[in-house]
């Protein structure tokens, strides 16, 4: 019999790279999210608060149910079972945004885009173009690090069927908007993995103070748009927004996404000044 599994890792109990502690304030509704995101004094505290959020009942129930029941392949592992915070360079030139953690990926490992096939493709590409120290990301604390890049998601909890509701996306928005604002002084390029991330990043950019084009450009692989940074960035040179097909198994198995296609997007992001 596999060992009993708790529904989540208690903050500050020793999980590698856990940004939170027992005293980290917990958001329990949308109002709390907005207040705690706005009041976070720095990026580390913002990530700590992201990682203990309990504002969306459906998502909390689902992520913790998955952490207890587990997939057979990971039956002997302990699951993170909490929201997955932003991760990577604290002064990134490139911000990579996805939709949400996977139930048996980030929700299991405690690190965004880590522990599933999509993450395997993503980190391999980042390593090939010099944006990740290792070609694989297995688990929080494995020694992987990003080089000049940071990762975040529009929704921080694993959603059922990988589909957060509009209300859940809206509730989670202040976490992303505040993170975008915090890293704006260094960011030169934002890469959106998939159409849902492309849609979700626009309100976060606007809330963070970016001037965004109207009408919104359509999503596509290699789609580009220029953004005017917020006043807090203390510069006015445009930031490049790039679209990238998500390296999901469906896309990689069918050839809709290839290694060369991923690499081309991240080379473009890496070389943008």
N, C-alpha and C positions, 0 to 999 in steps of 0.2 A: 504493500500500500504506500502511495506517495505521502509525504508528510503533510500535515494540515497547513493551509496557507492563509495568512491574514488578508483582509481586503485591501490593505495599502501599507506602505512603509511609513511608520511614524516619523515626522520631521525631526531631524537631528539625532536619529538613532544609529548613525554610522554608515548609511548607504553612500557609496562613492559619489562625489560631486553633488550631493544634496545641498542646495543653496539655502534651505530653510532650517529653522530651529524650533524648539517647543514654544517659544514666545512669538513666532511670526504670526501677524494678524491674518485671520481667515475671512475671506469674502463669502457671504451666505446668500446674497441676492445681487441683482444688477446694480443697485445703488451702492452697495459695498465695493463692487468691482471698480466702478468709476472713482469712488473716493480713495480707495487704497492704491489704485494705479496712479492717480494724479499726485498723491502724497508721498510716493516712494522717493526717498532722497537720492538714490543712485541706482545704477543698473543691477547690481547684485541684490539689493533689497527688493527691487521690482521682480526679479526672477524668483526670489524666495516667496513672495506673495503670490505670484502666478502658480507656484508649485503646490500650494495648499488650498486653492480655491474650491469652494463647494456651492457655487451659485446656481448651478443647473441640476435639478434633482434627477432628471432622466440620465444625464451623462455620468453623474456620480454613481448612480445605481448600476449602470452598465459597466463602467470601468472596474468597479469593485467586484461585480459578479464575475467578470472575466478573470480577474486576479485570483479569485477563490477557485473557480472551476478549472481554469487553465486548459491549454491545448495539450494533447497527449505527448507531443514532441518535447514539451517544456514542463512536464508533470512534476519534475523534481526541482524546478526552479522557483524562487520567490519572485513575485511580480511587484513592480513599482506601485501600480494601482493609483497613481495620483496624476494631476495635470503635469504635462511635460513643458518645462520652462524653455525660454530661449537659451541658446548655447553657442559658444564660439568666441571669437576675438571680441574684446570689449571696445575696440576702436576699429571696426571693420571697414574695409573699402567696399565690400560686397555683402549685401544682405539677401539671403535666400529664404523665400517664404513658401510654405506649403499649406495644405488645407487643415489637416489634423493628424495626430498620432494614430498609428495602427494599434488595434486591440492587443495583438501579440508581438508588436514591434516596440514602439516607444512606451506603450503602457506596461510592457514587461521589463524593458531594459533601463528606463529612466532617462533616456537620451533621445532627442528628436531624430527621426529618420534612421533609427538604429534597430537592428534585429529582424528585418524582413528583406525580401528580395529587392524591393524598391530602393531601400537604403544601401544594399550591396552595390547596385548599379550606380547610385549617386556618389557614394564615397570613392568608388573606384575611379570615376571620372574626375572628381575633385583632386584625387591624388595624382592622376596622370597629368593634370594641367598645373600642378604645384600649389593647390589650395588646401590640401589636407596632408598631414604628416604620414599617414598610413593609408593603404588601399582598402582597409576594412574598418568598420565600426561595429563592435560586437556588443559592448555593454559599457555603461558609465564606469569610468575608472580604468579603462583598458589602455590608456596611454595615447589614444587618438587626440589630435587637436587640429583645429582649423587655422589656416595661415591667411590672415587678412580677410577672413570671411566669418559670417555669423548666420545662424539658422533660427527661424521662428515659424509660427503657424498662426493661421487666422482663428483656429479653435484649439484650445490646449488639452482637451480631453478626447480620448478615443470615442467616437460616436457609433451607435449601432448602424450596421450596413455602410459604414464610412460616410454617413449623411447627417451632418448636424442640421438642425432646423434653423429657419431664419431668425427666430428669437434667440437661439443659442449663439448664433454668429454675432448678433447684435450685443448680447450680454458680454461676450468675450472680447469685443472690439477694443475697449479701453486698454486691455493688456498689450495688444499689438501696437496700438497708436502711441502709447507711452514709450514702448521699446523703440519704435521707429524714431520718435522724437529724441530719445536719449542718444542714439547712435548717429543722428543726422550730421553732426559736425565732420565725421570721417567718411560717411558712405558716399560712393561715387556711382554705384550701380545696384539696382534691386532686381533680382531674378525671381520670377513667379513660376512655381512648378505646378502646372495644370491650370485649366480654365477657372476652377473654383477659387484657387488662390489669387488669380488675376482679378476676379471680381471682388474678392474680399479685401484686397490690399488698397483699393482706391479710397474707401472711406477712412481707412487708417492713415493713409498719406495725407488726406485732406485735414483730418482731425489733428495730425501732427504739425500742420502748418505749411505743407507743400502746396504750391500752385500747380494744379493738374489741368491737362488739356481738356477742352470740350469740343465736340463730343468725345467720350472715351474711345480710345483706339480698340479695335477688335483683337481678341486673343488669337494667337497662332504661334507655332514654333518659330522662334526667331523674331517675333513681332517686337517692335521698338517704339518707345515714346520718351519724350524729354520732359523732365519735371524741374520746376524751379524750387530750390531748397527753401526751408522756412528761415525766417530771420535769425533764429537761434543758431543756425549753422554758420553764420558770419561770412557767408560767401554766396555768390549768385550764379556761378557756373552751373550749367544744367546737370542733373543726375539722370542717368540712363535707366529706363525700365525695360526689362527683357522678358519675353514670354518663352516658356520651355515646356514641351510636352512632359507630362509626368512619367517617370520610369516605372510605371505599374507593370505587373506581369502581363496584363492584357496587351499593353502597348509594346513591351519588349518581345513577347512571344510572337506577335504578329508582324514585327518589323516596323511598326509605326514609329518607334524610337530605336535608334541604333547607338552604339558607343560613339561613333563619329559625330552624330547629331548632338549628343549631350556635350561632348568635348568642345564642339564649335561654339555652343552658347557660353560655356564657362571661359573659353579663351577670349571671346568677345568681352565678357564681363571683366576678366583679369586685365585686359589690355586697355580698357577704357580709362581715360584720365580726365 
